[in-house]
Amino acid sequence: MAAPFVVPGPSGVAVRDRLRHLTAGDEEVLRLVGDQLGTLAARDLRARCAAGLEHDTEQWAERKRALTRESSSRWAGSVTKASHDQWALARRGQLAHIQSLEAGVRTIAHRLSLPVGERGSKRAPGGYRTRQEWFAKARRLHVLEDRLKVARADREVGVVHVVRGGKRLLNTRHNLKAAQLTEPLWRRRWQAERRFLQADGESGKRFGNETIRVTPGGEVSIKLPAPLAHLANAPHGRYVLAATVVFAYRGEQWRDRVTANRAVAYRIHEDTVRGRWYLTASWTIPPVKTVPLAAARTRGLIGVDTNADHLAAWRLDEHGNPVGEPLRFGYDLTGTAGHRDAQVRHALIRLLHWAERHGLAIAVEDLDFTTEKTREKHGRRKRFRKLISGMPVSKLRARLVSMAAELGITIVAVDPAYTSRWGAQHWQKPLTSTNRKPTRHDAAAAAIGRRALGHPIRMGAPPRPLRHWGRTAPPPHDQSDRAGHRTVQAGSGTPGREGNRPRIPGPRTRSVGAGRGANAVDQNAQHRPGRPTEHESWQQDPLPLSH
């Protein structure tokens, strides 16, 4: 299993605000500029994809010179950089797709090699249930192998498949009725997604960005491309918007950066559903210095188990003992993407506030369900596949790290292997009482916290060392023998197994007088005063026959 580690903090910051009180002329200029630059971005992305693996700095410079003639040098730099980043993202997605296909091919090939109806184990699936299913999976194996062959061939030559505007929105064009859209509405959304209105920042330039400039007072101005320079309403070919922005979140940090002329990147986009325009500002931050793992364990921590509809959390002390009652932070992941994101943020902020009040770190599982969502692995278990697919693992992890960094809370990641199983097996029943009924998720949170603290999860591993006189702690029920005899005794080779107990001054119990502790080992001397010791022979005389 992987060792626990402290999760590093985020490397960048992004804030967003609405462009309020835009005039009709402002919106028209923004659409014209976005469409003009979007056309150049599509052309440049096609050139970047055609270059493939043979792309070099000379080709990059040539692409930038071609775009500069139709826009400006800074706009051309932003477009070419965005194209390169999009190509690199497509390459990473292509590799993930190949790995998913390889996992599916291996699973199907393994299950086809087994007899029909053979049961599987915890580590490997068994054979298919029927001959019909075996035949269908054999056909699917050939389909996946063909797809894998094509994907590998594309990756070897550097071919990627990219859709500006998004593949999902493109496919929605053929299902407008199911998406509850009309063609004009879809066309408007499609054009909005394909616009290009973003510019990278430059340190040392005025307010950190020459292309899209935002003053500390919130005034927004745009450097117009050469074909649209006649629309300028300010000197030097700039267009000043009537709207102003006020960043309610991290506003002081943003204002300090622009005042010091430090680089800030901006992006302007339109929300066609709400009919609003937004401006997003982003900048890089120095990496947050993480605390050592030993320091994060000093006062204990909070173990958190991630589930499809809630976060189960339990506080543990430095010795790995659960403290207090377990808490649950629920969220509802049905509805729109904005609603789901708000639910996750609300659950996380409650968890973080709880950790901040006690000054504790948070332990979470380093989950990754990329290879677990395939139907080839779980077969007909559609409910389980839907369950793990609905868990917001990556989004929750990114949100938790960024929000915890703002509050100065340390995040410790642990290996997720067997936490739920061992937590339910070894901790759910011992932590249950008449007033507390923990679930298996609460027990998993305790197991996660113990692993982050460096303690074992299973009760019997490793075994507790025995004392030299061969005694163990009595069973429960107020330390008496009502729950049964002690079952763990010292081994036959344990030194001092038959030796005397340590001498404790005073009476051992209320019914035993002082001075009797010295004869603890000699049972004859303890219970039969005046009789021979156990080393001598002692026998009960038989009764006379006359009696």
C-alpha positions in Angstrom: 0.0 0.0 0.0 1.1 3.5 -0.7 2.2 5.6 2.3 0.1 8.6 3.4 1.3 11.9 2.1 0.5 15.6 2.5 -1.4 17.0 -0.5 0.3 20.0 -2.0 -1.8 23.2 -2.4 -3.1 24.8 -5.6 -0.8 26.6 -8.0 -3.3 29.1 -9.4 -6.4 31.2 -8.6 -9.4 32.1 -10.6 -12.2 34.6 -9.8 -15.2 35.6 -11.8 -17.6 38.6 -11.9 -20.6 39.6 -14.0 -20.3 42.4 -16.5 -23.3 44.4 -15.5 -25.1 47.2 -17.4 -23.6 46.4 -20.8 -25.1 48.4 -23.6 -26.3 46.8 -26.8 -23.3 48.3 -28.6 -21.0 46.7 -26.1 -22.5 43.2 -26.6 -22.3 43.6 -30.4 -18.6 44.6 -30.2 -17.8 41.6 -27.9 -19.6 39.2 -30.3 -17.7 40.6 -33.3 -14.4 40.4 -31.6 -15.1 36.9 -30.3 -16.2 35.7 -33.7 -13.2 37.2 -35.5 -10.7 35.7 -33.0 -12.6 32.4 -32.9 -12.2 32.0 -36.7 -8.4 32.6 -36.3 -8.3 30.1 -33.4 -10.0 27.4 -35.4 -7.6 27.9 -38.3 -4.6 27.8 -36.0 -5.8 24.7 -34.2 -6.2 22.9 -37.5 -2.6 23.9 -38.4 -1.3 22.7 -35.0 -3.1 19.3 -35.3 -1.8 18.9 -38.8 1.8 19.4 -37.6 1.4 16.5 -35.1 4.6 15.3 -33.4 6.8 17.2 -35.9 5.8 20.6 -34.5 8.7 22.8 -33.4 9.4 26.4 -32.4 9.9 27.5 -36.0 6.4 26.3 -36.9 5.0 28.0 -33.8 6.7 31.3 -34.8 5.3 31.0 -38.4 1.8 30.4 -37.1 2.1 33.4 -34.8 3.3 35.7 -37.7 0.3 34.6 -39.8 -2.1 35.5 -37.1 -0.5 38.8 -36.3 -1.3 40.2 -39.7 -5.1 39.7 -39.0 -5.2 40.7 -35.3 -2.2 41.8 -33.2 1.0 40.3 -31.8 -0.5 39.8 -28.3 -3.8 38.3 -29.6 -1.7 36.0 -31.8 0.3 34.8 -28.9 -2.8 34.0 -26.8 -4.4 32.1 -29.7 -1.3 30.0 -30.5 -0.8 29.2 -26.8 -4.4 28.1 -26.4 -4.1 25.9 -29.5 -1.0 24.2 -28.2 -2.6 23.6 -24.8 -5.7 22.2 -26.4 -3.6 19.8 -28.5 -1.7 18.7 -25.4 -5.0 18.1 -23.5 -6.3 16.0 -26.4 -3.1 13.9 -26.3 -3.7 13.2 -22.6 -7.3 12.3 -23.2 -6.2 10.0 -26.0 -3.7 8.2 -23.7 -6.5 7.7 -21.1 -8.8 6.3 -23.8 -6.1 3.8 -24.9 -5.6 2.7 -21.3 -9.3 2.2 -20.8 -9.5 0.1 -24.0 -6.6 -2.0 -22.9 -8.2 -2.6 -19.5 -11.5 -3.7 -21.3 -9.6 -6.0 -23.6 -7.7 -7.7 -20.8 -10.9 -8.2 -18.7 -12.9 -9.6 -21.6 -10.1 -11.9 -22.7 -9.7 -13.2 -19.2 -13.4 -13.9 -18.7 -13.6 -15.6 -22.1 -10.8 -17.9 -21.2 -12.8 -19.3 -18.2 -15.6 -21.9 -18.5 -19.1 -20.6 -18.7 -20.6 -20.1 -15.3 -17.4 -20.3 -13.3 -17.5 -18.2 -10.2 -15.0 -15.4 -9.7 -13.0 -14.3 -6.7 -12.4 -11.0 -4.9 -9.4 -10.2 -7.1 -10.6 -11.5 -10.5 -14.0 -11.8 -12.2 -15.3 -15.2 -13.2 -16.6 -16.5 -16.5 -19.7 -15.3 -18.2 -23.1 -16.7 -17.1 -24.5 -18.0 -20.3 -23.3 -19.0 -23.8 -25.2 -16.1 -25.3 -23.4 -13.6 -23.1 -20.1 -15.3 -23.9 -20.8 -15.0 -27.7 -21.8 -11.3 -27.3 -18.7 -10.5 -25.4 -16.5 -12.3 -27.9 -17.9 -10.0 -30.6 -17.3 -6.9 -28.4 -13.7 -8.0 -27.8 -13.1 -7.8 -31.6 -14.7 -4.3 -31.6 -12.5 -3.1 -28.8 -9.4 -4.5 -30.3 -10.2 -2.7 -33.6 -10.7 0.6 -31.7 -7.5 0.1 -29.7 -5.6 -0.5 -32.9 -6.9 2.7 -34.5 -6.2 4.7 -31.3 -2.6 3.4 -31.0 -2.0 4.2 -34.7 -3.2 7.8 -34.2 -1.1 8.3 -31.1 2.1 7.0 -32.9 1.8 9.6 -35.6 0.4 12.4 -33.4 -3.2 12.6 -34.7 -5.8 13.9 -32.3 -9.5 14.6 -32.6 -10.6 18.0 -31.3 -13.9 19.8 -31.5 -13.9 23.6 -30.8 -17.1 24.2 -28.9 -17.2 20.7 -27.4 -18.2 17.3 -28.8 -21.2 17.0 -26.5 -22.7 20.2 -27.8 -22.0 19.2 -31.3 -23.9 15.9 -30.8 -26.7 17.8 -29.3 -27.5 19.2 -32.7 -28.8 15.8 -33.7 -31.0 15.5 -30.6 -32.5 18.9 -30.1 -35.9 17.5 -29.0 -34.3 15.4 -26.2 -32.2 18.5 -25.1 -35.3 20.7 -25.2 -33.6 23.1 -27.6 -34.6 24.7 -30.9 -32.1 25.2 -33.7 -31.7 29.0 -33.2 -31.0 28.5 -29.5 -28.5 25.7 -30.2 -26.9 27.8 -32.9 -26.5 30.7 -30.5 -25.0 28.5 -27.9 -22.6 26.9 -30.4 -21.4 30.3 -31.6 -20.8 31.5 -28.0 -18.7 28.4 -27.2 -16.6 28.9 -30.3 -15.7 32.5 -29.6 -12.3 33.4 -28.4 -12.0 36.3 -25.9 -9.1 35.4 -23.6 -5.7 37.0 -23.1 -2.6 36.0 -21.1 -1.1 38.4 -18.7 2.3 40.1 -18.9 4.2 41.2 -15.8 5.6 44.7 -16.1 2.8 45.9 -18.4 0.2 48.3 -17.3 -2.2 46.6 -14.9 -0.7 43.2 -15.9 -2.4 42.8 -19.2 -2.3 44.9 -22.4 -4.9 43.0 -24.4 -7.8 42.9 -21.9 -7.1 45.6 -19.4 -8.9 46.0 -16.1 -8.1 48.9 -13.9 -8.1 48.8 -10.1 -11.4 50.6 -10.2 -13.0 47.9 -12.4 -13.0 49.6 -15.8 -12.6 47.0 -18.6 -11.1 47.8 -22.0 -10.2 45.6 -25.0 -7.5 46.0 -27.6 -9.4 45.5 -30.9 -8.0 43.3 -33.7 -6.8 45.2 -36.8 -9.9 44.5 -39.0 -12.2 45.9 -36.2 -10.1 48.9 -35.2 -12.7 51.3 -36.6 -15.0 50.3 -33.7 -12.7 51.8 -31.1 -14.0 54.4 -28.7 -10.7 55.1 -26.9 -7.2 56.0 -28.1 -4.8 53.4 -29.4 -7.5 51.2 -30.9 -9.1 50.3 -27.6 -12.8 49.8 -26.8 -13.9 50.6 -23.2 -17.0 48.8 -21.9 -19.7 50.6 -20.0 -19.7 47.8 -17.4 -17.4 47.6 -14.4 -16.3 44.6 -12.4 -16.0 44.2 -8.6 -14.5 40.9 -7.5 -16.2 40.1 -4.2 -14.0 37.1 -3.7 -10.2 37.7 -3.5 -10.8 41.2 -4.6 -7.9 42.5 -2.5 -5.5 40.0 -3.9 -6.5 40.9 -7.5 -6.3 44.6 -6.8 -2.8 44.3 -5.3 -1.6 42.4 -8.4 -2.9 44.9 -10.9 -1.7 47.8 -8.9 1.8 46.3 -8.9 1.5 45.5 -12.7 1.8 41.8 -12.2 0.4 39.3 -14.8 -3.3 38.6 -14.7 -5.1 36.5 -17.4 -8.7 37.4 -18.4 -11.4 35.6 -20.2 -14.8 37.0 -21.3 -17.6 34.6 -22.2 -21.4 34.8 -22.7 -23.9 32.6 -20.8 -26.6 32.3 -23.5 -29.1 30.5 -21.1 -29.2 33.5 -18.7 -28.3 36.1 -21.2 -25.3 37.4 -19.2 -21.7 38.2 -19.8 -18.9 37.2 -17.3 -15.2 38.1 -16.9 -12.9 35.6 -15.3 -9.5 36.7 -13.9 -6.8 34.1 -13.1 -3.2 34.2 -12.0 -0.5 31.9 -10.6 0.5 31.8 -7.0 3.6 30.4 -5.4 3.3 26.8 -4.1 2.0 26.7 -0.5 4.7 25.2 1.8 3.2 22.0 3.2 3.7 21.0 6.7 5.5 17.7 7.5 3.3 14.6 7.9 4.5 14.2 11.5 3.3 17.8 12.3 -0.1 17.1 10.8 -0.5 14.1 13.1 0.4 15.9 16.3 -3.1 16.6 17.6 -4.9 13.9 15.6 -7.0 14.5 12.5 -10.4 14.0 10.9 -11.0 11.0 8.7 -13.4 11.5 5.8 -15.1 8.8 3.8 -16.4 10.0 0.4 -19.7 8.6 -0.8 -22.2 9.2 -3.5 -24.5 11.4 -1.4 -22.6 12.5 1.7 -19.2 12.8 3.4 -18.8 10.7 6.6 -16.3 12.3 9.0 -15.0 11.2 12.4 -12.5 13.0 14.6 -9.5 10.9 15.9 -6.9 11.7 18.5 -3.2 11.2 18.0 -3.4 7.6 19.2 -6.1 6.7 16.6 -9.1 6.6 19.0 -12.4 8.1 17.7 -13.4 11.1 19.7 -17.0 12.4 20.0 -19.7 11.5 17.5 -19.4 11.0 13.8 -20.7 13.7 11.5 -22.3 13.5 8.1 -22.2 16.3 5.4 -24.8 15.5 2.7 -25.1 16.8 -0.8 -27.6 16.2 -3.7 -26.0 15.5 -7.0 -29.1 15.6 -9.1 -30.0 18.5 -11.3 -27.8 20.9 -13.3 -24.0 21.1 -13.1 -24.2 24.4 -11.2 -26.5 22.9 -8.6 -24.2 19.9 -8.2 -21.2 22.2 -7.8 -22.9 24.3 -5.2 -23.9 21.2 -3.2 -20.3 20.0 -3.1 -19.0 23.4 -2.1 -21.6 23.7 0.7 -20.7 20.2 2.1 -16.9 21.0 2.0 -17.2 24.4 3.7 -19.1 22.8 6.6 -16.4 20.1 6.9 -13.6 22.7 6.7 -15.2 24.9 9.3 -15.4 22.0 11.7 -11.7 21.1 11.1 -10.8 24.8 11.6 -12.6 25.1 14.9 -10.5 22.2 16.3 -7.3 23.0 14.5 -7.0 19.6 12.9 -5.9 18.2 9.5 -8.2 16.2 7.2 -7.5 12.7 5.9 -9.1 11.6 2.7 -8.7 8.7 0.3 -6.7 9.1 -2.9 -9.5 7.8 -5.0 -9.4 7.2 -8.8 -12.3 5.4 -10.5 -10.9 5.8 -14.0 -10.4 2.0 -14.5 -13.4 1.1 -12.3 -16.2 2.5 -14.4 -16.0 0.0 -17.4 -18.9 -2.3 -17.9 -16.4 -5.0 -18.8 -15.2 -5.2 -15.2 -18.5 -5.0 -13.4 -20.7 -6.6 -16.0 -24.4 -6.4 -15.2 -23.8 -4.5 -12.0 -25.3 -1.3 -13.5 -26.3 0.1 -10.2 -22.8 -0.1 -8.8 -21.3 1.3 -12.0 -23.8 4.2 -11.8 -22.9 4.7 -8.1 -19.1 5.0 -8.6 -19.6 7.1 -11.8 -21.8 9.6 -9.9 -19.2 10.2 -7.1 -17.6 13.6 -7.7 -14.1 12.3 -6.9 -11.9 14.6 -9.0 -14.1 17.7 -8.5 -14.4 17.2 -4.8 -10.6 16.6 -4.5 -9.8 19.8 -6.4 -12.3 21.8 -4.4 -11.2 20.5 -1.1 -7.5 21.2 -1.7 -8.1 24.8 -2.9 -10.6 25.6 -0.1 -8.4 24.1 2.6 -5.4 26.1 1.4 -7.3 29.3 2.1 -8.0 28.3 5.6 -4.6 26.8 6.3 -5.8 23.3 6.8 -3.6 20.3 5.9 -4.9 17.6 3.7 -3.5 14.1 4.1 -4.2 11.5 1.3 -4.1 7.7 2.1 -4.3 4.6 0.1 -8.0 3.6 -0.3 -7.4 -0.2 -0.2 -9.8 -2.0 2.2 -10.7 1.0 4.2 -14.5 0.4 3.9 -14.2 -3.4 4.4 -11.8 -3.3 7.4 -13.6 -0.4 8.9 -16.9 -2.2 8.9 -15.2 -5.5 10.1 -13.1 -4.1 12.9 -14.6 -0.8 14.0 -18.3 -0.6 13.3 -19.4 -3.1 16.1 -16.9 -1.9 18.8 -18.0 1.7 18.3 -21.7 0.8 18.5 -23.5 1.6 21.8 -27.0 2.2 23.0 -26.8 5.9 22.1 -24.7 5.6 19.0 -25.3 3.5 15.8 -22.4 4.2 13.4 -22.8 3.1 9.8 -20.1 1.3 7.8 -19.3 4.7 6.2 -18.6 6.1 9.7 -16.4 3.1 10.4 -14.6 3.7 7.1 -13.9 7.3 8.2 -12.3 6.0 11.4 -10.2 3.5 9.3 -9.0 6.3 7.0 -8.0 8.4 9.9 -6.1 5.6 11.5 -4.2 4.9 8.3 -3.3 8.6 8.0 -2.0 8.6 11.6 0.2 5.5 10.8 -1.8 3.1 13.0 -3.1 -0.3 11.8 -6.8 -0.6 10.9 -7.3 -4.3 11.8 -7.6 -4.9 15.5 -5.4 -8.1 15.6 -2.6 -6.8 13.4 0.0 -6.5 14.7 -0.6 -8.4 18.0 -0.1 -6.6 21.3 3.0 -7.5 23.2 2.4 -9.7 26.3 3.7 -8.8 29.7 6.3 -10.9 31.3 3.9 -12.5 33.8 1.6 -13.8 31.1 -1.5 -11.7 31.9 -3.8 -9.8 29.5 -6.5 -7.2 30.1 -9.7 -8.7 31.3 -12.8 -8.8 29.1 -15.3 -6.0 29.0 -18.3 -5.5 31.4 -16.6 -3.4 34.0 -13.4 -5.5 34.0 -15.0 -8.6 35.4 -15.3 -12.2 34.1 -19.0 -11.8 33.2 -18.2 -11.8 29.5 -16.2 -15.1 29.7 -12.7 -16.2 30.5 -9.6 -14.7 29.1 -8.7 -16.4 25.9 -5.3 -14.8 25.2 -2.5 -16.2 27.3 1.2 -16.2 27.2 3.0 -18.8 25.1 4.8 -21.7 26.7 8.2 -20.2 25.8 7.5 -16.7 27.3 10.1 -15.8 29.9 8.6 -15.4 33.4 5.4 -17.1 32.4 5.2 -19.0 35.8 6.9 -16.3 37.8 5.5 -14.2 40.6 3.2 -11.3 40.0 4.6 -7.8 40.7 4.3 -7.0 44.4 1.7 -4.3 45.0 1.6 -2.8 48.5 -1.7 -2.9 50.3 -4.7 -5.2 49.7 -5.3 -6.3 46.1 -9.1 -6.4 46.7 -11.4 -5.6 49.5 -11.8 -9.2 50.5 -8.0 -9.9 50.7 -6.0 -8.7 53.5 -2.6 -6.9 53.4 0.5 -9.1 53.0 -1.2 -11.8 50.9 0.2 -10.6 47.6 3.6 -12.3 48.2 2.0 -15.7 47.9 0.2 -15.1 44.6 1.9 -17.9 42.7 1.7 -20.5 45.4 -2.0 -21.4 45.3 -1.6 -23.9 48.2 -0.1 -21.3 50.5 -2.7 -18.7 49.4 -5.9 -20.9 50.0 -4.8 -23.5 52.4 -2.7 -21.9 55.2 -0.7 -24.4 57.1 -0.9 -27.1 54.5 2.0 -28.5 52.5 3.0 -26.6 49.3 2.1 -27.8 45.8 5.6 -29.4 45.5 4.6 -32.0 48.1 2.0 -34.8 47.7 -1.4 -34.1 49.2 -4.4 -36.5 48.9 -7.9 -36.7 50.4 -8.3 -39.8 52.6 -11.1 -42.0 51.6 -14.2 -42.3 53.9 -14.5 -45.4 56.0 -16.8 -48.1 54.6 -18.9 -48.1 57.7 -20.0 -44.6 56.9 
